[in-house]
Amino acid sequence: MTANREFIAGLAPHLLWDVDAASLDAETHAAFLICRIMERGGADEVRCAWRFYGEARVRDALLHAPSLTRKTVRFFANQFRIPCEAFRSWQREQQWGT
């Protein structure tokens, strides 16, 4: 089994309940997987994704994600020591007035 398949197989089932996990590729669908794991994963999944993708790729995926919860944005803004306004999802939320 390749590292990509092992990574996806090691994720908790509740993270991928709405998609066919067998059709996912850890590289092709990296942004989706990173955001899903950072939003809904437990500490073990988050650490595993962090190791697998690296800090720079996690940061980039989260900064460009179209939708994240305020809690996730605030947590990772603190983690990366950047303002919440740097996140695309935060900017979109401010534009929509919610």
ZAPABA-864944 format. One record per atom (N, C-alpha, C): residue number from 0; residue in one letter; atom name; z, y, x. Coordinates in Angstrom, 2 decimals. Layout:
! residues N
<node n="NUM" res="A" atom="CA" Z="Z" Y="Y" X="X"/>
...
***
This chain:
! residues 98
<node n="0" res="M" atom="N" Z="0.00" Y="-1.18" X="0.85"/>
<node n="0" res="M" atom="CA" Z="0.00" Y="0.00" X="0.00"/>
<node n="0" res="M" atom="C" Z="0.00" Y="1.24" X="0.89"/>
<node n="1" res="T" atom="N" Z="-0.83" Y="2.20" X="0.55"/>
<node n="1" res="T" atom="CA" Z="-0.92" Y="3.41" X="1.36"/>
<node n="1" res="T" atom="C" Z="0.28" Y="4.32" X="1.11"/>
<node n="2" res="A" atom="N" Z="0.45" Y="5.29" X="1.98"/>
<node n="2" res="A" atom="CA" Z="1.57" Y="6.24" X="1.83"/>
<node n="2" res="A" atom="C" Z="1.45" Y="7.01" X="0.52"/>
<node n="3" res="N" atom="N" Z="0.23" Y="7.35" X="0.10"/>
<node n="3" res="N" atom="CA" Z="0.02" Y="8.06" X="-1.16"/>
<node n="3" res="N" atom="C" Z="0.51" Y="7.24" X="-2.34"/>
<node n="4" res="R" atom="N" Z="0.12" Y="5.98" X="-2.39"/>
<node n="4" res="R" atom="CA" Z="0.50" Y="5.09" X="-3.49"/>
<node n="4" res="R" atom="C" Z="2.00" Y="4.84" X="-3.46"/>
<node n="5" res="E" atom="N" Z="2.56" Y="4.66" X="-2.27"/>
<node n="5" res="E" atom="CA" Z="4.01" Y="4.44" X="-2.15"/>
<node n="5" res="E" atom="C" Z="4.78" Y="5.64" X="-2.66"/>
<node n="6" res="F" atom="N" Z="4.31" Y="6.84" X="-2.32"/>
<node n="6" res="F" atom="CA" Z="4.98" Y="8.06" X="-2.77"/>
<node n="6" res="F" atom="C" Z="5.00" Y="8.12" X="-4.29"/>
<node n="7" res="I" atom="N" Z="3.86" Y="7.92" X="-4.91"/>
<node n="7" res="I" atom="CA" Z="3.77" Y="8.00" X="-6.37"/>
<node n="7" res="I" atom="C" Z="4.56" Y="6.87" X="-7.02"/>
<node n="8" res="A" atom="N" Z="4.49" Y="5.68" X="-6.48"/>
<node n="8" res="A" atom="CA" Z="5.23" Y="4.54" X="-7.02"/>
<node n="8" res="A" atom="C" Z="6.74" Y="4.75" X="-6.93"/>
<node n="9" res="G" atom="N" Z="7.19" Y="5.54" X="-5.96"/>
<node n="9" res="G" atom="CA" Z="8.61" Y="5.78" X="-5.79"/>
<node n="9" res="G" atom="C" Z="9.19" Y="6.85" X="-6.70"/>
<node n="10" res="L" atom="N" Z="8.34" Y="7.52" X="-7.47"/>
<node n="10" res="L" atom="CA" Z="8.82" Y="8.58" X="-8.36"/>
<node n="10" res="L" atom="C" Z="9.42" Y="7.98" X="-9.63"/>
<node n="11" res="A" atom="N" Z="10.42" Y="8.66" X="-10.17"/>
<node n="11" res="A" atom="CA" Z="11.05" Y="8.21" X="-11.41"/>
<node n="11" res="A" atom="C" Z="10.03" Y="8.25" X="-12.55"/>
<node n="12" res="P" atom="N" Z="10.02" Y="7.24" X="-13.41"/>
<node n="12" res="P" atom="CA" Z="9.04" Y="7.17" X="-14.50"/>
<node n="12" res="P" atom="C" Z="9.04" Y="8.39" X="-15.42"/>
<node n="13" res="H" atom="N" Z="10.19" Y="9.01" X="-15.62"/>
<node n="13" res="H" atom="CA" Z="10.24" Y="10.15" X="-16.53"/>
<node n="13" res="H" atom="C" Z="9.44" Y="11.36" X="-16.02"/>
<node n="14" res="L" atom="N" Z="9.16" Y="11.40" X="-14.73"/>
<node n="14" res="L" atom="CA" Z="8.40" Y="12.51" X="-14.17"/>
<node n="14" res="L" atom="C" Z="6.92" Y="12.45" X="-14.56"/>
<node n="15" res="L" atom="N" Z="6.44" Y="11.25" X="-14.79"/>
<node n="15" res="L" atom="CA" Z="5.01" Y="11.07" X="-15.06"/>
<node n="15" res="L" atom="C" Z="4.76" Y="10.41" X="-16.41"/>
<node n="16" res="W" atom="N" Z="5.65" Y="10.64" X="-17.35"/>
<node n="16" res="W" atom="CA" Z="5.57" Y="9.98" X="-18.65"/>
<node n="16" res="W" atom="C" Z="4.29" Y="10.31" X="-19.40"/>
<node n="17" res="D" atom="N" Z="3.68" Y="11.46" X="-19.15"/>
<node n="17" res="D" atom="CA" Z="2.54" Y="11.92" X="-19.93"/>
<node n="17" res="D" atom="C" Z="1.19" Y="11.75" X="-19.22"/>
<node n="18" res="V" atom="N" Z="1.20" Y="11.13" X="-18.05"/>
<node n="18" res="V" atom="CA" Z="-0.04" Y="10.92" X="-17.31"/>
<node n="18" res="V" atom="C" Z="-0.12" Y="9.47" X="-16.85"/>
<node n="19" res="D" atom="N" Z="-1.32" Y="9.03" X="-16.51"/>
<node n="19" res="D" atom="CA" Z="-1.53" Y="7.70" X="-15.96"/>
<node n="19" res="D" atom="C" Z="-1.25" Y="7.76" X="-14.46"/>
<node n="20" res="A" atom="N" Z="-0.10" Y="7.29" X="-14.07"/>
<node n="20" res="A" atom="CA" Z="0.30" Y="7.37" X="-12.66"/>
<node n="20" res="A" atom="C" Z="-0.68" Y="6.65" X="-11.75"/>
<node n="21" res="A" atom="N" Z="-1.33" Y="5.62" X="-12.25"/>
<node n="21" res="A" atom="CA" Z="-2.29" Y="4.86" X="-11.43"/>
<node n="21" res="A" atom="C" Z="-3.52" Y="5.70" X="-11.09"/>
<node n="22" res="S" atom="N" Z="-3.80" Y="6.72" X="-11.89"/>
<node n="22" res="S" atom="CA" Z="-4.97" Y="7.56" X="-11.63"/>
<node n="22" res="S" atom="C" Z="-4.66" Y="8.75" X="-10.71"/>
<node n="23" res="L" atom="N" Z="-3.40" Y="8.93" X="-10.36"/>
<node n="23" res="L" atom="CA" Z="-3.01" Y="10.06" X="-9.51"/>
<node n="23" res="L" atom="C" Z="-3.21" Y="9.74" X="-8.03"/>
<node n="24" res="D" atom="N" Z="-3.58" Y="10.75" X="-7.30"/>
<node n="24" res="D" atom="CA" Z="-3.66" Y="10.68" X="-5.85"/>
<node n="24" res="D" atom="C" Z="-2.73" Y="11.76" X="-5.30"/>
<node n="25" res="A" atom="N" Z="-1.86" Y="11.39" X="-4.39"/>
<node n="25" res="A" atom="CA" Z="-0.85" Y="12.32" X="-3.89"/>
<node n="25" res="A" atom="C" Z="-1.44" Y="13.54" X="-3.21"/>
<node n="26" res="E" atom="N" Z="-2.62" Y="13.41" X="-2.64"/>
<node n="26" res="E" atom="CA" Z="-3.27" Y="14.56" X="-1.99"/>
<node n="26" res="E" atom="C" Z="-4.07" Y="15.40" X="-2.98"/>
<node n="27" res="T" atom="N" Z="-4.91" Y="14.75" X="-3.75"/>
<node n="27" res="T" atom="CA" Z="-5.75" Y="15.45" X="-4.72"/>
<node n="27" res="T" atom="C" Z="-4.91" Y="16.18" X="-5.76"/>
<node n="28" res="H" atom="N" Z="-3.84" Y="15.57" X="-6.21"/>
<node n="28" res="H" atom="CA" Z="-3.00" Y="16.13" X="-7.27"/>
<node n="28" res="H" atom="C" Z="-1.68" Y="16.68" X="-6.72"/>
<node n="29" res="A" atom="N" Z="-1.70" Y="17.12" X="-5.48"/>
<node n="29" res="A" atom="CA" Z="-0.47" Y="17.58" X="-4.82"/>
<node n="29" res="A" atom="C" Z="0.20" Y="18.73" X="-5.57"/>
<node n="30" res="A" atom="N" Z="-0.55" Y="19.74" X="-5.98"/>
<node n="30" res="A" atom="CA" Z="0.06" Y="20.89" X="-6.65"/>
<node n="30" res="A" atom="C" Z="0.75" Y="20.46" X="-7.94"/>
<node n="31" res="F" atom="N" Z="0.07" Y="19.62" X="-8.73"/>
<node n="31" res="F" atom="CA" Z="0.67" Y="19.11" X="-9.96"/>
<node n="31" res="F" atom="C" Z="1.96" Y="18.34" X="-9.67"/>
<node n="32" res="L" atom="N" Z="1.89" Y="17.42" X="-8.72"/>
<node n="32" res="L" atom="CA" Z="3.05" Y="16.59" X="-8.41"/>
<node n="32" res="L" atom="C" Z="4.21" Y="17.41" X="-7.86"/>
<node n="33" res="I" atom="N" Z="3.92" Y="18.34" X="-6.97"/>
<node n="33" res="I" atom="CA" Z="4.98" Y="19.18" X="-6.40"/>
<node n="33" res="I" atom="C" Z="5.69" Y="19.96" X="-7.51"/>
<node n="34" res="C" atom="N" Z="4.93" Y="20.62" X="-8.36"/>
<node n="34" res="C" atom="CA" Z="5.54" Y="21.42" X="-9.43"/>
<node n="34" res="C" atom="C" Z="6.34" Y="20.55" X="-10.39"/>
<node n="35" res="R" atom="N" Z="5.78" Y="19.41" X="-10.75"/>
<node n="35" res="R" atom="CA" Z="6.47" Y="18.51" X="-11.67"/>
<node n="35" res="R" atom="C" Z="7.78" Y="18.03" X="-11.07"/>
<node n="36" res="I" atom="N" Z="7.75" Y="17.64" X="-9.81"/>
<node n="36" res="I" atom="CA" Z="8.95" Y="17.13" X="-9.15"/>
<node n="36" res="I" atom="C" Z="9.98" Y="18.23" X="-8.97"/>
<node n="37" res="M" atom="N" Z="9.57" Y="19.41" X="-8.56"/>
<node n="37" res="M" atom="CA" Z="10.52" Y="20.49" X="-8.32"/>
<node n="37" res="M" atom="C" Z="11.14" Y="20.99" X="-9.63"/>
<node n="38" res="E" atom="N" Z="10.42" Y="20.88" X="-10.73"/>
<node n="38" res="E" atom="CA" Z="10.94" Y="21.31" X="-12.02"/>
<node n="38" res="E" atom="C" Z="11.83" Y="20.25" X="-12.68"/>
<node n="39" res="R" atom="N" Z="11.41" Y="18.99" X="-12.60"/>
<node n="39" res="R" atom="CA" Z="12.06" Y="17.95" X="-13.41"/>
<node n="39" res="R" atom="C" Z="12.70" Y="16.82" X="-12.62"/>
<node n="40" res="G" atom="N" Z="12.50" Y="16.82" X="-11.32"/>
<node n="40" res="G" atom="CA" Z="13.01" Y="15.72" X="-10.51"/>
<node n="40" res="G" atom="C" Z="14.47" Y="15.91" X="-10.14"/>
<node n="41" res="G" atom="N" Z="15.08" Y="14.81" X="-9.78"/>
<node n="41" res="G" atom="CA" Z="16.44" Y="14.85" X="-9.28"/>
<node n="41" res="G" atom="C" Z="16.43" Y="15.18" X="-7.79"/>
<node n="42" res="A" atom="N" Z="17.60" Y="15.25" X="-7.23"/>
<node n="42" res="A" atom="CA" Z="17.74" Y="15.62" X="-5.82"/>
<node n="42" res="A" atom="C" Z="16.97" Y="14.65" X="-4.91"/>
<node n="43" res="D" atom="N" Z="17.00" Y="13.37" X="-5.23"/>
<node n="43" res="D" atom="CA" Z="16.30" Y="12.39" X="-4.39"/>
<node n="43" res="D" atom="C" Z="14.80" Y="12.60" X="-4.42"/>
<node n="44" res="E" atom="N" Z="14.23" Y="12.83" X="-5.61"/>
<node n="44" res="E" atom="CA" Z="12.79" Y="13.06" X="-5.71"/>
<node n="44" res="E" atom="C" Z="12.38" Y="14.35" X="-5.01"/>
<node n="45" res="V" atom="N" Z="13.21" Y="15.39" X="-5.17"/>
<node n="45" res="V" atom="CA" Z="12.90" Y="16.68" X="-4.53"/>
<node n="45" res="V" atom="C" Z="12.89" Y="16.51" X="-3.01"/>
<node n="46" res="R" atom="N" Z="13.90" Y="15.84" X="-2.46"/>
<node n="46" res="R" atom="CA" Z="13.94" Y="15.62" X="-1.02"/>
<node n="46" res="R" atom="C" Z="12.76" Y="14.77" X="-0.55"/>
<node n="47" res="C" atom="N" Z="12.41" Y="13.77" X="-1.31"/>
<node n="47" res="C" atom="CA" Z="11.28" Y="12.90" X="-0.96"/>
<node n="47" res="C" atom="C" Z="9.97" Y="13.71" X="-0.94"/>
<node n="48" res="A" atom="N" Z="9.75" Y="14.54" X="-1.94"/>
<node n="48" res="A" atom="CA" Z="8.54" Y="15.37" X="-1.99"/>
<node n="48" res="A" atom="C" Z="8.54" Y="16.38" X="-0.85"/>
<node n="49" res="W" atom="N" Z="9.70" Y="16.94" X="-0.56"/>
<node n="49" res="W" atom="CA" Z="9.82" Y="17.91" X="0.53"/>
<node n="49" res="W" atom="C" Z="9.41" Y="17.27" X="1.85"/>
<node n="50" res="R" atom="N" Z="9.89" Y="16.04" X="2.09"/>
<node n="50" res="R" atom="CA" Z="9.53" Y="15.32" X="3.31"/>
<node n="50" res="R" atom="C" Z="8.05" Y="14.95" X="3.32"/>
<node n="51" res="F" atom="N" Z="7.55" Y="14.50" X="2.20"/>
<node n="51" res="F" atom="CA" Z="6.16" Y="14.03" X="2.12"/>
<node n="51" res="F" atom="C" Z="5.17" Y="15.18" X="2.31"/>
<node n="52" res="Y" atom="N" Z="5.40" Y="16.30" X="1.63"/>
<node n="52" res="Y" atom="CA" Z="4.45" Y="17.41" X="1.66"/>
<node n="52" res="Y" atom="C" Z="4.77" Y="18.47" X="2.70"/>
<node n="53" res="G" atom="N" Z="6.01" Y="18.63" X="3.05"/>
<node n="53" res="G" atom="CA" Z="6.41" Y="19.68" X="3.99"/>
<node n="53" res="G" atom="C" Z="6.70" Y="20.99" X="3.28"/>
<node n="54" res="E" atom="N" Z="7.53" Y="21.80" X="3.90"/>
<node n="54" res="E" atom="CA" Z="7.97" Y="23.05" X="3.29"/>
<node n="54" res="E" atom="C" Z="6.82" Y="24.00" X="2.96"/>
<node n="55" res="A" atom="N" Z="5.87" Y="24.13" X="3.86"/>
<node n="55" res="A" atom="CA" Z="4.78" Y="25.09" X="3.65"/>
<node n="55" res="A" atom="C" Z="3.94" Y="24.73" X="2.43"/>
<node n="56" res="R" atom="N" Z="3.66" Y="23.45" X="2.27"/>
<node n="56" res="R" atom="CA" Z="2.84" Y="23.03" X="1.13"/>
<node n="56" res="R" atom="C" Z="3.60" Y="23.15" X="-0.18"/>
<node n="57" res="V" atom="N" Z="4.88" Y="22.84" X="-0.17"/>
<node n="57" res="V" atom="CA" Z="5.71" Y="22.99" X="-1.37"/>
<node n="57" res="V" atom="C" Z="5.77" Y="24.47" X="-1.75"/>
<node n="58" res="R" atom="N" Z="6.00" Y="25.30" X="-0.78"/>
<node n="58" res="R" atom="CA" Z="6.08" Y="26.75" X="-1.02"/>
<node n="58" res="R" atom="C" Z="4.78" Y="27.27" X="-1.62"/>
<node n="59" res="D" atom="N" Z="3.65" Y="26.88" X="-1.04"/>
<node n="59" res="D" atom="CA" Z="2.36" Y="27.34" X="-1.53"/>
<node n="59" res="D" atom="C" Z="2.10" Y="26.88" X="-2.96"/>
<node n="60" res="A" atom="N" Z="2.40" Y="25.63" X="-3.25"/>
<node n="60" res="A" atom="CA" Z="2.19" Y="25.10" X="-4.60"/>
<node n="60" res="A" atom="C" Z="3.04" Y="25.84" X="-5.62"/>
<node n="61" res="L" atom="N" Z="4.30" Y="26.11" X="-5.28"/>
<node n="61" res="L" atom="CA" Z="5.18" Y="26.80" X="-6.20"/>
<node n="61" res="L" atom="C" Z="4.79" Y="28.27" X="-6.37"/>
<node n="62" res="L" atom="N" Z="4.39" Y="28.91" X="-5.30"/>
<node n="62" res="L" atom="CA" Z="3.98" Y="30.31" X="-5.40"/>
<node n="62" res="L" atom="C" Z="2.76" Y="30.48" X="-6.29"/>
<node n="63" res="H" atom="N" Z="1.86" Y="29.51" X="-6.30"/>
<node n="63" res="H" atom="CA" Z="0.62" Y="29.62" X="-7.06"/>
<node n="63" res="H" atom="C" Z="0.64" Y="28.91" X="-8.41"/>
<node n="64" res="A" atom="N" Z="1.74" Y="28.28" X="-8.74"/>
<node n="64" res="A" atom="CA" Z="1.84" Y="27.55" X="-10.01"/>
<node n="64" res="A" atom="C" Z="1.72" Y="28.52" X="-11.19"/>
<node n="65" res="P" atom="N" Z="0.92" Y="28.18" X="-12.19"/>
<node n="65" res="P" atom="CA" Z="0.76" Y="29.09" X="-13.32"/>
<node n="65" res="P" atom="C" Z="1.98" Y="29.14" X="-14.24"/>
<node n="66" res="S" atom="N" Z="2.82" Y="28.10" X="-14.20"/>
<node n="66" res="S" atom="CA" Z="3.96" Y="28.06" X="-15.09"/>
<node n="66" res="S" atom="C" Z="5.13" Y="27.32" X="-14.45"/>
<node n="67" res="L" atom="N" Z="6.24" Y="28.01" X="-14.31"/>
<node n="67" res="L" atom="CA" Z="7.50" Y="27.43" X="-13.84"/>
<node n="67" res="L" atom="C" Z="8.62" Y="28.08" X="-14.65"/>
<node n="68" res="T" atom="N" Z="9.72" Y="27.37" X="-14.80"/>
<node n="68" res="T" atom="CA" Z="10.85" Y="27.97" X="-15.49"/>
<node n="68" res="T" atom="C" Z="11.48" Y="29.06" X="-14.62"/>
<node n="69" res="R" atom="N" Z="12.18" Y="29.97" X="-15.27"/>
<node n="69" res="R" atom="CA" Z="12.88" Y="31.02" X="-14.51"/>
<node n="69" res="R" atom="C" Z="13.88" Y="30.41" X="-13.54"/>
<node n="70" res="K" atom="N" Z="14.54" Y="29.37" X="-13.97"/>
<node n="70" res="K" atom="CA" Z="15.53" Y="28.70" X="-13.11"/>
<node n="70" res="K" atom="C" Z="14.89" Y="28.18" X="-11.83"/>
<node n="71" res="T" atom="N" Z="13.73" Y="27.55" X="-11.96"/>
<node n="71" res="T" atom="CA" Z="13.02" Y="27.01" X="-10.80"/>
<node n="71" res="T" atom="C" Z="12.58" Y="28.14" X="-9.87"/>
<node n="72" res="V" atom="N" Z="12.03" Y="29.20" X="-10.45"/>
<node n="72" res="V" atom="CA" Z="11.58" Y="30.33" X="-9.64"/>
<node n="72" res="V" atom="C" Z="12.75" Y="30.94" X="-8.89"/>
<node n="73" res="R" atom="N" Z="13.84" Y="31.17" X="-9.58"/>
<node n="73" res="R" atom="CA" Z="15.00" Y="31.78" X="-8.92"/>
<node n="73" res="R" atom="C" Z="15.55" Y="30.90" X="-7.81"/>
<node n="74" res="F" atom="N" Z="15.61" Y="29.61" X="-8.06"/>
<node n="74" res="F" atom="CA" Z="16.12" Y="28.70" X="-7.05"/>
<node n="74" res="F" atom="C" Z="15.26" Y="28.74" X="-5.79"/>
<node n="75" res="F" atom="N" Z="13.94" Y="28.60" X="-5.97"/>
<node n="75" res="F" atom="CA" Z="13.07" Y="28.55" X="-4.80"/>
<node n="75" res="F" atom="C" Z="12.83" Y="29.92" X="-4.19"/>
<node n="76" res="A" atom="N" Z="12.95" Y="30.98" X="-4.94"/>
<node n="76" res="A" atom="CA" Z="12.91" Y="32.32" X="-4.34"/>
<node n="76" res="A" atom="C" Z="14.08" Y="32.45" X="-3.37"/>
<node n="77" res="N" atom="N" Z="15.22" Y="31.97" X="-3.77"/>
<node n="77" res="N" atom="CA" Z="16.39" Y="31.99" X="-2.89"/>
<node n="77" res="N" atom="C" Z="16.19" Y="31.05" X="-1.70"/>
<node n="78" res="Q" atom="N" Z="15.66" Y="29.87" X="-1.97"/>
<node n="78" res="Q" atom="CA" Z="15.42" Y="28.88" X="-0.91"/>
<node n="78" res="Q" atom="C" Z="14.47" Y="29.43" X="0.16"/>
<node n="79" res="F" atom="N" Z="13.40" Y="30.09" X="-0.28"/>
<node n="79" res="F" atom="CA" Z="12.41" Y="30.61" X="0.66"/>
<node n="79" res="F" atom="C" Z="12.67" Y="32.05" X="1.10"/>
<node n="80" res="R" atom="N" Z="13.72" Y="32.64" X="0.53"/>
<node n="80" res="R" atom="CA" Z="14.09" Y="34.03" X="0.84"/>
<node n="80" res="R" atom="C" Z="12.93" Y="35.00" X="0.58"/>
<node n="81" res="I" atom="N" Z="12.38" Y="34.87" X="-0.62"/>
<node n="81" res="I" atom="CA" Z="11.31" Y="35.77" X="-1.06"/>
<node n="81" res="I" atom="C" Z="11.65" Y="36.25" X="-2.47"/>
<node n="82" res="P" atom="N" Z="11.09" Y="37.36" X="-2.90"/>
<node n="82" res="P" atom="CA" Z="11.40" Y="37.86" X="-4.24"/>
<node n="82" res="P" atom="C" Z="10.74" Y="37.01" X="-5.33"/>
<node n="83" res="C" atom="N" Z="11.35" Y="36.99" X="-6.49"/>
<node n="83" res="C" atom="CA" Z="10.80" Y="36.25" X="-7.63"/>
<node n="83" res="C" atom="C" Z="9.39" Y="36.74" X="-7.96"/>
<node n="84" res="E" atom="N" Z="9.15" Y="38.01" X="-7.73"/>
<node n="84" res="E" atom="CA" Z="7.86" Y="38.62" X="-8.04"/>
<node n="84" res="E" atom="C" Z="6.71" Y="38.02" X="-7.22"/>
<node n="85" res="A" atom="N" Z="7.02" Y="37.31" X="-6.16"/>
<node n="85" res="A" atom="CA" Z="5.98" Y="36.68" X="-5.34"/>
<node n="85" res="A" atom="C" Z="5.38" Y="35.45" X="-6.02"/>
<node n="86" res="F" atom="N" Z="6.04" Y="34.92" X="-7.05"/>
<node n="86" res="F" atom="CA" Z="5.58" Y="33.74" X="-7.75"/>
<node n="86" res="F" atom="C" Z="4.62" Y="34.13" X="-8.87"/>
<node n="87" res="R" atom="N" Z="3.49" Y="33.46" X="-8.90"/>
<node n="87" res="R" atom="CA" Z="2.49" Y="33.74" X="-9.94"/>
<node n="87" res="R" atom="C" Z="3.08" Y="33.57" X="-11.34"/>
<node n="88" res="S" atom="N" Z="3.87" Y="32.53" X="-11.55"/>
<node n="88" res="S" atom="CA" Z="4.44" Y="32.28" X="-12.87"/>
<node n="88" res="S" atom="C" Z="5.39" Y="33.41" X="-13.29"/>
<node n="89" res="W" atom="N" Z="6.11" Y="33.99" X="-12.36"/>
<node n="89" res="W" atom="CA" Z="7.01" Y="35.10" X="-12.67"/>
<node n="89" res="W" atom="C" Z="6.18" Y="36.32" X="-13.09"/>
<node n="90" res="Q" atom="N" Z="5.12" Y="36.60" X="-12.37"/>
<node n="90" res="Q" atom="CA" Z="4.26" Y="37.73" X="-12.69"/>
<node n="90" res="Q" atom="C" Z="3.63" Y="37.55" X="-14.06"/>
<node n="91" res="R" atom="N" Z="3.16" Y="36.35" X="-14.36"/>
<node n="91" res="R" atom="CA" Z="2.55" Y="36.09" X="-15.67"/>
<node n="91" res="R" atom="C" Z="3.57" Y="36.28" X="-16.79"/>
<node n="92" res="E" atom="N" Z="4.78" Y="35.82" X="-16.57"/>
<node n="92" res="E" atom="CA" Z="5.81" Y="35.97" X="-17.59"/>
<node n="92" res="E" atom="C" Z="6.10" Y="37.44" X="-17.85"/>
<node n="93" res="Q" atom="N" Z="6.14" Y="38.24" X="-16.80"/>
<node n="93" res="Q" atom="CA" Z="6.40" Y="39.67" X="-16.93"/>
<node n="93" res="Q" atom="C" Z="5.26" Y="40.36" X="-17.69"/>
<node n="94" res="Q" atom="N" Z="4.04" Y="39.92" X="-17.45"/>
<node n="94" res="Q" atom="CA" Z="2.88" Y="40.50" X="-18.13"/>
<node n="94" res="Q" atom="C" Z="2.88" Y="40.16" X="-19.62"/>
<node n="95" res="W" atom="N" Z="3.34" Y="38.96" X="-19.96"/>
<node n="95" res="W" atom="CA" Z="3.35" Y="38.54" X="-21.35"/>
<node n="95" res="W" atom="C" Z="4.55" Y="39.10" X="-22.11"/>
<node n="96" res="G" atom="N" Z="5.52" Y="39.65" X="-21.38"/>
<node n="96" res="G" atom="CA" Z="6.67" Y="40.28" X="-22.00"/>
<node n="96" res="G" atom="C" Z="7.68" Y="39.32" X="-22.60"/>
<node n="97" res="T" atom="N" Z="7.77" Y="38.11" X="-22.04"/>
<node n="97" res="T" atom="CA" Z="8.75" Y="37.16" X="-22.57"/>
<node n="97" res="T" atom="C" Z="9.90" Y="37.00" X="-21.63"/>
***
